[in-house]
Amino acid sequence: MTVVPTLTLKSGEKMPIIGLGTWQSKPGEVGQALKIALNNGYRHFDCAHVYMNQDEIGQVLEEAIAQGLVNREELFITSKIWNTFHSYEKAKEGVDIILQQLKLKYIDLLLIHSPMGYQEGEEMFPWTEDGSRMHFSDVDYLDTWKGLEEAVQAGKVKSIGLSNFNSQQIQRVIDHSHIQPAVLQVELHPYFQQTKLVNFCKEKGIEVTAYSPLGSMTAPFRKEGQANLLEDPVILEIAKHHNKSPAQVAIRWSIQRGLIVIPKSTNEHRIKENFDVFGFELSKDEMAKMAGIDRNWRIFDLAARNGDHKYFPYNDEF
Ligand SMILES: NC(=O)c1ccc[n+]([C@@H]2O[C@H](COP(=O)([O-])OP(=O)(O)OC[C@H]3O[C@@H](n4cnc5c(N)ncnc54)[C@H](OP(=O)(O)O)[C@@H]3O)[C@@H](O)[C@H]2O)c1
């Protein structure tokens, strides 16, 4: 079975460079996807409280460990503190909910899902009455970070990091933290290459996880008729040359940029395909061609929903 290379994080923990994404993997399907992935060598799973499927993931992990299919130490489980859990007390509560849902004693990597807090309460998505945007909270994400640091000290989390933060927000966390962020998870694919942000993180010793590495094929953020990078002529040509699929080329490209990559699938064939990316290499020339197809196109453009949030991350250059 393929042994996936790892990157060593600031925390000293080792993170497998490929994992299975689980956003939009429906309850009733996600467990089966996880079983297929585990049986085919995946050990890293990207989860989040807001994906509403962690109970089923926890069930499968518990069974896999009990059956001796994997040891807990071989697994690398990421989860994320949702926007309605940003105050210090709520963040700590969020950690406990995640541990309970995933049926784990510790999480390998816990991220703040977004710098933007939403009104705290029962609703994960507290839409305004006219449905135009969220009710915000102006809780400072540094308070959330303190909650995460405490979870590390309590042994509930091994490494902590950020998601959807811009470079200035990351710097602010670095400047005010006891434990430095180990990982940044952001949208990143051949049409949105994020070169400046990746360079910034690498300089700071922060590893970068590429989410939506295939260009995230479904609504709500992707609009009908928008370009599909899996049909890009440059990617198709490279795929043909290596006798690989366009998705495998996109994933391989991320890996060769030194990134961690978390493609989502619930389809057996595609789960296997996305993991079969270690037997070929893109040449220097092919990597240069891939660099040339960047469109600086962010699919997760949250401006309509969150654009006037105090901590909206996408107004700054990167
Ligand atoms: N931190 C954040 O805010 C954030 C935001 C977005 C995503 N994420 C994480 O990143 C993961 C991946 O991102 P994503 O789910 O947005 O998109 P993605 O992985 O880029 O694309 C997933 C889509 O591509 C399809 N697909 C998978 N493998 C394929 C292949 N080999 N060929 C053709 N199509 C393929 C999937 O359908 P099938 O399932 O039918 O195969 C699904 O529709 C998420 O699941 C989540 O864990 C994090």
The ligand as an ORCA input file, in Angstrom:
! r2SCAN-3c Opt
* xyz 0 1
  N     -11.493     25.518      5.003
  C     -12.485     25.784      4.196
  O     -13.155     26.830      4.277
  C     -12.803     24.798      3.097
  C     -13.601     25.194      2.018
  C     -13.850     24.277      1.009
  C     -13.322     22.995      1.085
  N     -12.569     22.624      2.171
  C     -12.034     21.231      2.290
  O     -11.417     20.865      1.069
  C     -12.018     19.680      0.562
  C     -11.963     19.658     -0.950
  O     -12.587     20.781     -1.508
  P     -14.000     20.728     -2.281
  O     -14.805     19.624     -1.724
  O     -14.542     22.102     -2.269
  O     -13.621     20.471     -3.797
  P     -12.648     19.555     -4.668
  O     -11.997     18.523     -3.856
  O     -11.835     20.493     -5.461
  O     -13.703     18.910     -5.662
  C     -14.660     18.003     -5.204
  C     -15.615     17.722     -6.367
  O     -14.900     17.096     -7.437
  C     -15.443     15.804     -7.700
  N     -14.288     14.915     -7.918
  C     -13.507     14.331     -6.991
  N     -12.513     13.643     -7.556
  C     -12.664     13.776     -8.892
  C     -11.951     13.274    -10.014
  N     -10.896     12.496     -9.842
  N     -12.398     13.622    -11.253
  C     -13.478     14.406    -11.411
  N     -14.185     14.914    -10.393
  C     -13.793     14.609     -9.136
  C     -16.259     15.435     -6.474
  O     -17.365     14.631     -6.804
  P     -17.506     13.110     -6.252
  O     -17.594     13.162     -4.771
  O     -18.774     12.657     -6.898
  O     -16.303     12.356     -6.757
  C     -16.740     16.807     -5.998
  O     -17.879     17.210     -6.735
  C     -13.439     19.759      1.150
  O     -14.137     18.542      1.042
  C     -13.137     20.200      2.548
  O     -12.664     19.109      3.319
  C     -12.293     23.506      3.158
*
